[in-house]
Amino acid sequence: LFFSVFRFLQVGGLGLVIAGAVLQLKYTGLLDILGDERLATPIFLLTAGALCALLGFLGCCGAIRENYCLTVSFAVLLALVLLVETAAAIAAYALHEPLQASLSQQLTLGLGRYNRSAGVTMAWDQTQIQFACCGVHNHTDWITPPDSCCVHLSPGCGRIEQNLHPAGYLHLLCRSLAFPPSKLSVPKTRDESNRLALIRILLAFSFDSTCVCNGHGNGSGH
């Protein structure tokens, strides 16, 4: 059963690498809606996929070959991932105001690239339609709001202020990330907590599986 965890890491990691590579090659102009192209989704997918594939490879090889060095490397890397995740969660909570300001700045820079790149334009339009929002903070971020800001889509609807979504993307994003409600007056949802808990359970199960593999290898050697 524990080998399925390693296979999951390998297959999932390779899948992320392939998805990131396809996005990077096929949509070279798509930098998401952020101002810094280093924050683009394909880069995150490639990095996360490579890390997952490496962890799965080390764990699987270490368990099959009963190699102490590979198994310890897997355990150390997995422990580092847990530490980084915990540190990031603490930092995100403690530094939510600077992070929110930085995110607002990056989104504003990305908004400035609207109509300069087909990929950026498509990303903003899809985001505003999907999240029912307009701009970073509200519709005043736009000189001329695009039609994707409209509650009811129709050609030229962006010129009618009463038909524009009142909330900006940053507000909805911060709500989904559960920033402190004192700043946004939005209660924290359980969805994000459940997702983080599931990730921690999977990582803990992977770590426990490594211990089982290591113990199994030592036992078979006697």
Buried (B, 14 or more C-beta within 10 A) or exposed (E): EBEEBBEBBBEBBBBBBEBBBEBBEEBEEBBBBBBEEEBBBBBBBBEBBBBBBBBBBBBBBBBEEBBEEBBBBBBEBBEEBBEEBEEEEEEEEEEBEEBBEEBBBBBBBBBEBBEEBEBBBBBBBEBBBEBBBBBBBBBEBBEEBBBBBBEEEEEEBBEEEEBBBEBBBBBBBBBEBBBEEEEBEBEEEEEEEEEEEEEEEEBEEBBEBBEEBBEEBEEEEE
